[in-house]
């Protein structure tokens, strides 16, 4: 999707965006960027676009500008892509110039993208919305500023759900790479070019020294997940059982506390800050 929101003119479909976003597909034509959205993704997108936090983030340039295409134009554009107008809603995105990918970034850019992802999740929480993906591939840069471009990553939350499902993905693609950059002097190209899904705790555990594994943030981000992974039963269905907090306020408090803790951890991993 990154390449589509920033790519050249012409007409093309992004197969990776379609694979990653089953609720929609992104294409370019006439030098413009469009996203076709299926009915099963439309309610979440509409809820985000109409929310106070969503409108504020878009107005501040933190989320890509997204406008619904009038039906007369939408039918023509969808038909040219072989998409039935009755089965899709069409939206237009602003173009973000100069595409880049996380493995090309400076560590400061990865850190900024992580801050944006968590700040959006926190801002949306009060309105019953959330961010369902915790990956830097949702972000492009407009100059020095990160812009969240995958608007189908926003969803209406189950009000009783006390979990933030992207936690492990966020750790693999933001926290662990920044930890490896900070403590082992590795570049993001070395870490992410062959690992689109990020680092596993076991990867960093092998690189860390015996005493380093017992110090924060290695203990919580690397050692404990590695030790627990070696002990749990892969076939234990209880690991994947949906949980309920019992009340909306309790669920919101638990998720908010987790997001703020991740924000503090991310702050300790900011490039250029003290160890």
Secondary structure as GFF3:
##gff-version 3
##sequence-region A 1 275
A	DSSP	alpha_helix	2	6	.	.	.	ID=ss1
A	DSSP	beta_strand	12	13	.	.	.	ID=ss2
A	DSSP	alpha_helix	15	20	.	.	.	ID=ss3
A	DSSP	beta_strand	24	29	.	.	.	ID=ss4
A	DSSP	beta_strand	32	38	.	.	.	ID=ss5
A	DSSP	alpha_helix	39	50	.	.	.	ID=ss6
A	DSSP	alpha_helix	52	59	.	.	.	ID=ss7
A	DSSP	beta_strand	66	68	.	.	.	ID=ss8
A	DSSP	alpha_helix	71	80	.	.	.	ID=ss9
A	DSSP	three_ten_helix	85	87	.	.	.	ID=ss10
A	DSSP	beta_strand	88	93	.	.	.	ID=ss11
A	DSSP	three_ten_helix	102	104	.	.	.	ID=ss12
A	DSSP	alpha_helix	107	125	.	.	.	ID=ss13
A	DSSP	beta_strand	129	131	.	.	.	ID=ss14
A	DSSP	three_ten_helix	136	138	.	.	.	ID=ss15
A	DSSP	beta_strand	139	142	.	.	.	ID=ss16
A	DSSP	beta_strand	145	148	.	.	.	ID=ss17
A	DSSP	three_ten_helix	151	153	.	.	.	ID=ss18
A	DSSP	beta_strand	154	156	.	.	.	ID=ss19
A	DSSP	alpha_helix	167	170	.	.	.	ID=ss20
A	DSSP	pi_helix	171	175	.	.	.	ID=ss21
A	DSSP	alpha_helix	176	184	.	.	.	ID=ss22
A	DSSP	alpha_helix	188	192	.	.	.	ID=ss23
A	DSSP	alpha_helix	201	207	.	.	.	ID=ss24
A	DSSP	three_ten_helix	212	214	.	.	.	ID=ss25
A	DSSP	alpha_helix	218	218	.	.	.	ID=ss26
A	DSSP	pi_helix	219	223	.	.	.	ID=ss27
A	DSSP	alpha_helix	224	231	.	.	.	ID=ss28
A	DSSP	three_ten_helix	237	240	.	.	.	ID=ss29
A	DSSP	alpha_helix	248	268	.	.	.	ID=ss30
###
